[in-house]
C-alpha cells in the first residue's frame, strides 16, 4: 500500500506538470490527474484511495470522471461503490448527471450475475431525478429484465421506450424482441414487436428463433428460420447456433444435416469453435453420433466444451468405452477436465454398467483435480448403482452424502426400486416425497405406478382420484418422427393424423408379424387392472409403435427410421422394436428421455441395459 501511495503522489505530480504545459485551467488539470490515476487502478484498495482523491479535488460530481470511475469499479466487480458515490449525493447534484454516466452503472449491474435486479433500481433513480435516458439505456435494462424473467418489468420498460421516442430504433427493437422472448409468458408480445418492425436484421430474427427454442417451441423455431430465408435475411453465427439448438431438441437430423451443409457452403459464416460445438451437440442429440465424431476429429482447435459435448454424446449412445477413452485422451492432451466433463464420463459408466470405473472417476474428482462434487455428480453415482441393481448400495450412498439430497435423486431411486422389485422401499420413498412436495404431480404418478406393480389396484385408483381432485395429470407419452424435413408427433391412442386408419392397420399387421417371429407382449408394462387381451391392445397403441408404423408406411424399404420419445422407453416397446428391426429389415434409432437405442437385426445397442 505504501508503494501505491508513493506512486499515486508521483503520478499526480507528474500529471499536473504534464497537463500544466498543455493548459492553465486548474479544473482540467485536476480532471486529467484523476483520469490518469484511475487508469492505473487495478485493485479495490487503490479504488478507495482514488475515491478519496476525488473528494479532495472536488471532482466527486464530475460526469466525465465519475463515468471513468464507474467503468473501473465495474472491471473490479465493485460497481456498488460507484453507484453509492453517484446516488448518495444531494439531489441538486444528481440532476446534473447525464445518461451516459447512468448507463455505465446500469450496464455493469446488467452484466453482473447476482445483481441484475439493481439495474432497474438505477433507472428508477434516473427518472426520480429527471435524468432523461437515451437509446443506449434501454438495451441494458432489457438485458437485465430478461435475465430476471420479469414480464411486467419488460412491459414497463417498453412503455418508457415509447414515451421517450425510441420505439423505431432498430437496436432498441431487437432488445425488446429478445427481452420479451426470454420470459416464459412473453413470447406473443415479442411476436407483436417483431411483426411491427419496418426493417429486421439477423439479430431480430435470431432473437425470435431463440425465443421459440427457450419456450420449448422448437418446431416453430425451425419454421421461423425458413421464413428468414424467404425474407432474404442472411443468418449469422448466432442464428445458426440457435437453429441447431432447435434441431437438437427435436431430434431433427435431416434438417440439422442441411444446416451443417449450409454452414459449410457459406463463406460469410465464421466456423468458430462455439458453432462447431453446436454442430457436434446437434449431431449427437439427433442420432448422428458418427457425424459428430468426424466433425470432432477434423476440428483444428477444441475447447473443453468440444470435448465434453463429444463425451456426453458417446455416453448417450451407449458407447461408454469410447467415451471413457476420449476422456483419457483429453487428459493426455493437457486439457484439464471440469465438473461438466465428469458428469459425462460418469453418465458413460452408468449407461454401460461400469460400476468400478465410475467409482474411480468419482473419487478422482477431488483427489486428483480438486473438484468438489456437486449434486449432479452424486445423482450420476446413484443412477450408476441403481441401473446395476445395487439398490441398497445406492441408498447407503445417499445416506452418506455430505450435501442434501434433491427430489431428482429420490425419483431415480424409486424407479430403480420398481425396476428391481424393491416395491415396499419404493412406496416408502415416494410417500416421503409427496409429504415434502405435495403439489408435484410426478410423485403421485410414481406412487401410482408402484401400486400397479404391486397389483394394489384400489390404492392406485385412490392416487389417481387424488390427482384428479388436485388438477394434476400424467405427462402423456409422445413420440415424434422426422419425415421429408417435417416433424410428426404421436401420443398413445392418437387418431388425429389424417392417415390414422392406415397407421392402425399397420400396427395390427406389425403385431401379427412380430408374434410369428416369437415376440411375446410384456403385459406387465400395462398399469391397469384389465385382462391380457385388452393389455395387448393398449400396448399396441403406445406412441412409439404408432410413429414406427407411420414411418414404415411412408418410407422405402431399408430406409433407417429415427424417433424421439419424451419419456423412458417401456420394456414392451423396447422388445417389440428389436423384433420390428429384424422382421422389416430396418435400422431404428430411438432417443428417449435418458439415452439412445440403436435397433438393428433384432438387437439393441444398449444390450438390454437401460
C-alpha positions in Angstrom: 0.0 0.0 0.0 2.9 2.3 0.8 4.3 1.7 -2.7 0.9 2.6 -4.2 0.6 5.8 -2.2 4.0 6.9 -3.3 3.1 6.1 -6.9 -0.2 7.9 -6.5 1.7 11.1 -5.3 4.3 10.8 -8.1 1.7 10.2 -10.7 -0.4 13.1 -9.5 2.6 15.5 -9.6 3.8 14.3 -13.0 0.3 14.5 -14.4 0.0 18.1 -13.1 3.3 19.0 -14.6 2.5 17.4 -17.9 -1.0 18.9 -18.2 0.2 22.3 -17.0 2.2 22.5 -20.2 -1.0 22.0 -22.2 -3.5 24.1 -20.3 -3.7 26.6 -17.4 -7.2 25.5 -16.4 -6.9 24.1 -12.9 -10.1 22.1 -13.1 -8.9 20.5 -16.4 -5.5 19.7 -14.7 -7.2 18.0 -11.7 -9.6 16.1 -14.0 -6.8 14.7 -16.1 -4.8 13.8 -13.0 -7.7 11.7 -11.7 -8.2 10.0 -15.0 -4.6 9.0 -15.1 -4.9 7.6 -11.5 -8.0 5.7 -12.5 -6.2 4.2 -15.5 -3.5 2.8 -13.2 -6.0 1.5 -10.6 -6.1 -2.3 -10.5 -7.3 -3.2 -7.1 -10.1 -2.4 -4.7 -7.9 -0.7 -2.1 -6.5 1.6 -4.8 -10.0 2.4 -6.0 -10.9 3.5 -2.4 -7.8 5.7 -2.4 -8.8 7.3 -5.7 -12.4 7.9 -4.4 -10.9 9.9 -1.5 -8.8 11.8 -4.0 -11.9 12.7 -6.0 -13.4 14.4 -2.9 -10.2 16.2 -2.1 -10.1 17.7 -5.6 -13.8 18.4 -5.7 -14.4 16.0 -8.7 -16.9 13.7 -7.0 -19.7 15.3 -9.1 -17.8 15.5 -12.4 -19.7 13.5 -15.1 -16.6 12.6 -17.0 -14.5 11.4 -14.1 -17.4 9.6 -12.5 -18.0 7.7 -15.7 -14.4 6.5 -15.7 -14.7 5.7 -12.0 -17.8 3.6 -12.8 -16.0 1.7 -15.6 -13.0 0.9 -13.3 -15.4 -0.1 -10.5 -17.2 -2.4 -12.9 -13.9 -4.0 -14.1 -13.0 -4.6 -10.4 -16.5 -6.1 -9.8 -17.3 -3.3 -7.3 -19.9 -1.3 -9.2 -21.9 -0.8 -6.0 -19.1 1.6 -4.8 -19.7 3.8 -7.9 -23.4 3.6 -7.5 -23.2 4.7 -3.9 -20.9 7.6 -4.8 -23.2 8.8 -7.6 -26.6 8.5 -6.0 -25.8 9.4 -2.4 -25.1 12.9 -3.4 -27.5 15.9 -3.0 -30.5 15.8 -5.3 -29.4 19.1 -6.9 -26.0 17.4 -7.8 -27.6 14.2 -9.1 -29.8 16.2 -11.5 -26.6 17.4 -13.3 -25.5 13.9 -14.2 -26.1 12.7 -17.7 -27.5 9.5 -19.2 -24.1 8.3 -20.3 -22.9 8.1 -16.7 -26.1 6.3 -15.5 -25.9 3.9 -18.5 -22.4 2.8 -17.3 -23.8 1.8 -13.9 -26.9 0.2 -15.4 -24.8 -1.9 -17.9 -22.4 -3.0 -15.1 -25.4 -4.3 -13.0 -27.0 -5.9 -16.0 -23.8 -7.8 -16.7 -23.4 -8.8 -13.0 -24.7 -12.4 -12.4 -26.0 -11.7 -8.9 -27.1 -8.0 -9.1 -29.1 -7.7 -12.3 -32.2 -6.5 -10.3 -30.3 -3.3 -9.4 -30.2 -2.2 -13.0 -33.9 -1.4 -12.8 -33.4 0.4 -9.5 -30.8 2.7 -11.1 -33.2 3.5 -13.9 -35.9 4.4 -11.3 -33.4 6.8 -9.6 -32.7 8.3 -13.0 -36.3 9.0 -13.5 -36.8 10.3 -10.0 -34.1 12.9 -10.6 -35.4 13.7 -14.1 -32.3 12.4 -15.9 -33.5 11.6 -19.4 -32.5 8.2 -20.8 -31.1 7.8 -24.3 -31.4 4.9 -26.7 -28.5 3.1 -25.1 -30.2 3.0 -21.7 -32.9 0.6 -22.7 -30.9 -2.3 -24.2 -29.0 -2.6 -20.9 -32.2 -2.5 -18.9 -33.9 -5.1 -21.2 -31.0 -7.4 -20.8 -31.3 -7.3 -17.1 -35.0 -7.8 -17.2 -34.7 -10.8 -19.4 -32.3 -12.5 -17.0 -34.8 -11.8 -14.2 -37.7 -13.4 -16.2 -39.8 -10.4 -15.3 -42.5 -9.9 -17.8 -44.1 -6.9 -16.1 -40.8 -5.1 -15.8 -40.2 -5.5 -19.5 -43.7 -4.1 -20.2 -42.8 -1.0 -18.1 -39.5 -0.5 -19.9 -41.4 -0.9 -23.2 -43.7 1.9 -22.1 -40.7 4.1 -21.4 -39.3 3.2 -24.8 -42.4 4.6 -26.4 -42.6 7.5 -24.1 -39.1 8.8 -24.9 -39.5 8.2 -28.6 -37.1 5.2 -29.2 -39.6 2.7 -30.4 -38.4 3.0 -34.0 -34.8 2.4 -33.2 -33.6 -1.0 -34.6 -31.2 -1.7 -31.7 -33.9 -1.0 -29.1 -36.5 -3.0 -31.1 -34.1 -6.0 -31.2 -33.5 -6.0 -27.5 -37.3 -5.7 -26.9 -37.8 -8.8 -29.0 -35.0 -10.6 -27.1 -36.4 -9.4 -23.8 -40.0 -10.5 -24.4 -38.9 -13.8 -25.9 -36.7 -14.6 -22.9 -39.5 -14.8 -20.3 -41.9 -17.7 -20.0 -45.2 -15.8 -20.8 -43.8 -13.0 -23.1 -43.5 -14.6 -26.4 -46.6 -13.3 -28.1 -45.5 -9.8 -27.2 -42.2 -10.5 -28.8 -44.0 -11.5 -32.0 -46.0 -8.2 -31.9 -42.9 -6.1 -31.7 -41.2 -8.2 -34.4 -44.1 -8.0 -36.8 -44.3 -4.3 -36.3 -40.7 -3.7 -37.2 -40.4 -2.0 -40.6 -36.9 -3.5 -41.1 -35.5 -6.5 -39.3 -31.9 -7.9 -39.4 -30.3 -11.2 -38.4 -30.2 -10.0 -34.8 -34.0 -9.6 -34.8 -34.6 -13.0 -36.4 -32.1 -14.7 -34.1 -33.9 -13.2 -31.1 -37.3 -14.6 -32.2 -35.9 -18.0 -33.1 -34.1 -18.1 -29.7 -37.4 -17.2 -28.0 -39.2 -20.2 -29.6 -36.4 -22.5 -28.5 -36.3 -21.2 -25.0 -40.1 -21.7 -24.7 -39.9 -25.3 -26.0 -41.4 -24.5 -29.3 -38.6 -25.8 -31.5 -40.8 -26.7 -34.4 -41.8 -23.0 -34.7 -38.2 -22.0 -34.4 -37.4 -24.1 -37.5 -40.3 -22.5 -39.2 -39.1 -19.1 -38.3 -35.7 -19.9 -39.8 -37.4 -20.9 -43.1 -39.3 -17.5 -43.1 -36.0 -15.8 -42.5 -34.6 -17.4 -45.6 -37.7 -16.4 -47.7 -37.2 -12.9 -46.4 -33.6 -12.9 -47.8 -32.1 -12.1 -44.4 -28.7 -13.6 -44.2 -28.2 -15.6 -41.0 -25.0 -15.2 -38.9 -23.2 -17.5 -36.5 -25.7 -16.7 -33.6 -28.6 -17.6 -35.8 -27.1 -20.9 -36.8 -26.2 -21.9 -33.2 -29.8 -21.2 -32.2 -31.3 -23.2 -35.1 -29.0 -26.1 -34.3 -30.3 -26.0 -30.7 -33.8 -26.4 -32.1 -32.8 -29.3 -34.2 -31.1 -31.0 -31.2 -34.3 -30.5 -29.2 -36.4 -32.1 -31.9 -34.0 -34.8 -32.9 -34.4 -33.5 -36.5 -31.2 -35.0 -38.0 -32.0 -34.3 -41.7 -32.8 -30.6 -41.1 -29.6 -30.5 -38.9 -27.5 -32.0 -41.7 -29.0 -29.5 -44.2 -27.9 -26.7 -41.8 -24.5 -28.2 -41.5 -24.1 -28.1 -45.3 -25.4 -24.5 -45.4 -22.7 -23.5 -42.8 -20.0 -25.3 -44.9 -21.1 -23.6 -48.1 -21.5 -20.0 -46.8 -18.1 -18.3 -46.5 -19.6 -15.4 -44.6 -20.5 -17.6 -41.6 -17.4 -17.9 -39.5 -16.8 -21.5 -38.4 -16.0 -20.6 -34.8 -15.4 -23.2 -32.1 -18.8 -22.4 -30.5 -20.5 -23.0 -33.8 -18.7 -26.3 -34.3 -19.6 -27.3 -30.8 -23.3 -26.6 -31.6 -23.0 -28.8 -34.6 -21.4 -31.6 -32.6 -24.2 -31.3 -30.0 -26.9 -31.4 -32.7 -25.5 -34.4 -34.4 -25.1 -36.3 -31.1 -28.6 -35.5 -29.9 -30.2 -36.3 -33.3 -28.7 -39.7 -33.6 -25.8 -38.8 -35.9 -23.1 -39.7 -33.5 -20.7 -40.7 -36.3 -21.2 -37.3 -38.0 -20.3 -35.7 -34.6 -17.2 -37.8 -34.3 -16.0 -36.9 -37.8 -16.5 -33.2 -37.1 -14.8 -33.5 -33.8 -11.7 -35.2 -35.3 -11.5 -32.6 -38.1 -11.6 -29.6 -35.7 -8.1 -28.0 -35.5 -9.0 -26.2 -32.3 -11.0 -27.7 -29.4 -12.3 -26.2 -26.2 -13.3 -28.0 -23.0 -16.9 -27.7 -24.3 -15.9 -29.6 -27.5 -14.5 -32.5 -25.5 -17.4 -32.7 -23.1 -20.0 -32.5 -25.8 -18.4 -35.4 -27.6 -18.1 -37.4 -24.4 -21.7 -36.7 -23.5 -22.8 -37.7 -27.0 -21.0 -41.0 -26.9 -22.4 -41.7 -23.4 -26.0 -41.0 -24.6 -25.5 -43.5 -27.4 -24.3 -46.2 -25.0 -20.8 -46.1 -26.3 -19.3 -45.9 -22.9 -15.9 -47.4 -23.6 -15.3 -44.8 -26.4 -16.5 -42.0 -24.1 -14.1 -43.1 -21.4 -11.3 -43.5 -23.9 -11.9 -39.9 -25.2 -11.9 -38.6 -21.6 -8.5 -40.2 -21.1 -7.3 -38.7 -24.4 -8.4 -35.3 -23.3 -6.3 -35.6 -20.1 -3.3 -36.7 -22.1 -3.6 -33.5 -24.2 -3.3 -31.4 -21.0 -7.0 -30.4 -21.3 -8.0 -30.3 -17.6 -11.5 -31.8 -17.1 -14.1 -29.7 -15.4 -17.1 -30.7 -13.4 -19.2 -31.0 -16.6 -16.7 -33.4 -18.2 -17.0 -35.6 -15.1 -20.8 -35.7 -15.5 -20.3 -37.0 -19.0 -17.8 -39.7 -18.0 -19.9 -40.8 -15.0 -23.0 -41.0 -17.3 -21.0 -43.1 -19.7 -20.1 -45.5 -16.9 -23.7 -45.6 -15.8 -25.1 -46.5 -19.2 -22.8 -49.5 -19.7 -22.8 -50.7 -16.1 -19.1 -49.9 -15.4 -19.6 -49.5 -11.6 -15.9 -49.8 -10.5 -14.7 -47.4 -13.1 -17.4 -44.9 -12.1 -16.4 -45.1 -8.5 -12.7 -44.4 -9.5 -13.6 -41.4 -11.6 -15.9 -40.0 -8.9 -13.1 -40.3 -6.3 -10.5 -38.8 -8.7 -12.6 -35.6 -8.9 -11.5 -34.4 -5.5 -8.3 -36.4 -5.1 -6.7 -35.7 -8.5 -8.4 -32.5 -9.7 -9.6 -30.7 -6.6 -13.2 -30.6 -7.9 -15.8 -30.7 -5.2 -18.6 -33.0 -6.4 -22.0 -31.3 -7.0 -25.5 -32.7 -6.6 -25.4 -33.7 -10.3 -22.3 -35.9 -9.7 -23.9 -37.6 -6.7 -27.0 -38.1 -8.9 -24.9 -39.9 -11.5 -23.5 -42.2 -8.9 -27.0 -43.1 -7.6 -28.0 -43.7 -11.2 -24.9 -45.9 -11.7 -25.7 -48.1 -8.7 -29.4 -48.2 -9.4 -29.1 -49.3 -13.0 -26.7 -52.1 -11.9 -29.3 -53.3 -9.4 -27.3 -52.2 -6.4 -30.4 -50.5 -4.8 -29.3 -51.0 -1.2 -25.8 -49.7 -2.1 -27.4 -46.6 -3.7 -29.5 -45.9 -0.6 -26.4 -46.3 1.6 -24.5 -43.8 -0.7 -27.4 -41.3 -0.5 -27.4 -41.5 3.3 -23.7 -40.7 3.4 -23.8 -37.8 1.0 -22.3 -34.6 2.6 -25.0 -32.4 0.8 -28.8 -32.5 1.0 -30.4 -35.0 -1.4 -32.7 -33.5 -4.0 -36.0 -34.9 -5.3 -34.5 -36.0 -8.6 -32.2 -38.4 -6.8 -35.1 -39.8 -4.8 -37.1 -40.3 -8.0 -34.1 -42.2 -9.5 -34.2 -44.4 -6.5 -38.0 -45.0 -6.8 -37.6 -46.0 -10.5 -34.8 -48.4 -9.5 -36.9 -49.9 -6.8 -39.7 -50.6 -9.2 -37.3 -52.0 -11.8 -35.6 -54.3 -9.4 -38.6 -55.4 -7.4 -37.9 -53.3 -4.2 -41.5 -52.2 -4.2 -42.0 -51.6 -0.5 -38.9 -49.4 -0.3 -40.1 -47.5 -3.4 -43.5 -47.0 -1.8 -41.9 -45.6 1.4 -39.6 -43.2 -0.5 -42.5 -42.0 -2.7 -44.7 -41.2 0.3 -41.9 -39.2 1.8 -41.5 -37.2 -1.4 -45.2 -36.5 -1.5 -45.1 -35.2 2.1 -42.2 -32.8 1.1 -43.6 -31.9 -2.4 -47.4 -32.2 -2.2 -48.0 -30.3 -5.4 -45.6 -32.2 -7.7 -47.6 -34.4 -9.9 -44.7 -36.8 -10.9 -44.5 -38.0 -7.3 -48.1 -39.2 -7.4 -47.5 -40.8 -10.8 -44.6 -42.7 -9.3 -46.6 -43.9 -6.4 -49.4 -44.9 -8.7 -47.0 -47.0 -10.8 -45.5 -48.6 -7.7 -49.0 -49.7 -6.6 -49.7 -51.0 -10.1 -46.5 -53.1 -10.0 -47.7 -54.4 -6.6 -51.2 -55.2 -8.2 -52.7 -53.0 -5.5 -55.3 -51.5 -7.8 -57.5 -49.9 -5.2 -54.6 -47.9 -3.8 -53.6 -46.9 -7.4 -57.2 -45.7 -8.1 -57.2 -43.6 -4.9 -53.9 -41.9 -6.0 -55.4 -41.2 -9.4 -58.6 -39.7 -7.9 -56.4 -37.5 -5.6 -54.6 -36.3 -8.7 -57.9 -35.5 -10.4 -59.2 -33.6 -7.5 -56.0 -31.5 -7.4 -56.0 -30.9 -11.1 -52.9 -33.0 -11.7 -52.4 -35.1 -14.8 -49.7 -37.5 -16.0 -47.5 -36.3 -18.8 -48.6 -38.2 -21.9 -46.2 -40.3 -23.8 -45.3 -38.5 -27.0 -43.2 -39.7 -29.9 -42.0 -37.7 -32.9 -40.6 -38.8 -36.2 -38.9 -36.7 -38.9 -40.0 -37.3 -42.5 -39.2 -35.2 -45.5 -38.0 -32.3 -43.3 -41.3 -32.3 -41.3 -41.8 -33.4 -37.7 -44.8 -35.6 -37.0 -45.9 -36.2 -33.4 -48.0 -39.1 -31.9 -49.4 -39.8 -28.5 -50.7 -43.1 -27.2 -54.0 -43.9 -28.9 -53.6 -41.0 -31.2 -56.3 -40.6 -34.0 -55.6 -37.1 -35.0 -53.3 -37.9 -38.0 -55.0 -38.0 -41.4 -53.5 -41.4 -42.0 -54.7 -42.8 -38.6 -56.7 -45.7 -40.2 -53.8 -46.9 -42.2 -51.5 -46.4 -39.2 -53.7 -48.6 -37.0 -54.0 -51.2 -39.7 -50.2 -51.2 -40.0 -49.9 -51.6 -36.2 -52.2 -54.7 -36.3 -50.1 -56.2 -39.1 -46.9 -55.5 -37.2 -48.4 -57.3 -34.2 -49.2 -60.4 -36.2 -45.8 -60.5 -37.9 -43.9 -60.0 -34.6 -45.8 -62.8 -32.9 -44.9 -65.1 -35.8 -41.2 -64.1 -35.2 -41.5 -65.0 -31.5 -42.4 -61.7 -29.9 -44.4 -62.0 -26.6 -46.1 -58.8 -25.3 -44.8 -57.6 -21.9 -48.3 -57.1 -20.4 -46.8 -56.2 -17.0 -46.0 -52.8 -18.5 -49.7 -52.0 -18.7 -50.5 -50.4 -15.4 -54.3 -51.0 -15.5 -56.4 -53.8 -14.0 -57.7 -55.2 -17.3 -57.5 -58.6 -18.9 -54.4 -59.7 -21.0 -56.2 -59.1 -24.4 -57.0 -55.6 -23.5 -53.5 -55.1 -22.2 -52.0 -56.2 -25.5 -54.3 -53.8 -27.3 -53.2 -51.0 -25.0 -49.5 -51.8 -25.7 -50.1 -51.7 -29.4 -51.4 -48.1 -29.1 -48.2 -46.8 -27.5 -46.9 -43.7 -29.2 -43.6 -45.4 -30.3 -45.4 -48.1 -32.2 -47.7 -45.6 -33.9 -44.7 -43.5 -35.0 -42.8 -46.5 -36.3 -45.9 -47.7 -38.2 -46.2 -44.3 -39.8 -42.6 -44.4 -40.9 -42.9 -47.9 -42.3 -45.9 -46.8 -44.3 -44.2 -43.6 -45.7 -40.6 -44.6 -46.4 -39.0 -47.0 -48.8 -37.8 -50.5 -47.6 -34.4 -50.4 -45.8 -34.7 -46.7 -45.0 -33.5 -46.0 -41.5 -36.1 -44.8 -39.0 -35.4 -42.3 -36.2 -37.9 -41.5 -33.5 -37.8 -39.3 -30.3 -39.7 -40.3 -27.2 -40.4 -37.7 -24.4 -40.3 -40.4 -21.7 -38.2 -43.5 -20.9 -39.0 -46.2 -23.5 -41.0 -49.0 -21.9 -39.9 -52.6 -21.8 -42.5 -53.9 -24.2 -41.8 -51.2 -26.8 -38.1 -52.0 -26.5 -38.7 -55.6 -27.1 -41.1 -55.0 -29.9 -38.7 -52.6 -31.7 -36.0 -55.2 -31.6 -38.4 -57.6 -33.5 -39.5 -54.8 -35.9 -35.9 -54.1 -36.9 -35.4 -57.8 -37.7 -38.8 -58.6 -39.4 -38.9 -55.4 -41.5 -35.1 -55.1 -42.1 -34.9 -51.6 -40.7 -32.3 -49.8 -38.6 -34.3 -47.9 -36.0 -32.8 -45.2 -33.7 -34.9 -44.3 -30.6 -34.0 -41.3 -28.4 -35.8 -41.5 -25.1 -35.6 -39.2 -22.1 -32.3 -40.7 -21.0 -30.3 -42.1 -24.0 -30.2 -43.5 -27.5 -31.1 -47.0 -28.6 -30.0 -48.3 -32.0 -32.0 -51.3 -33.0 -30.6 -53.5 -35.8 -31.2 -57.1 -36.9 -33.1 -57.8 -33.7 -30.5 -56.4 -31.3 -30.2 -53.1 -29.4 -27.0 -51.1 -28.8 -27.9 -50.9 -25.1 -27.7 -54.7 -24.8 -30.9 -54.6 -22.8 -29.2 -52.5 -20.1 -31.0 -49.2 -19.8 
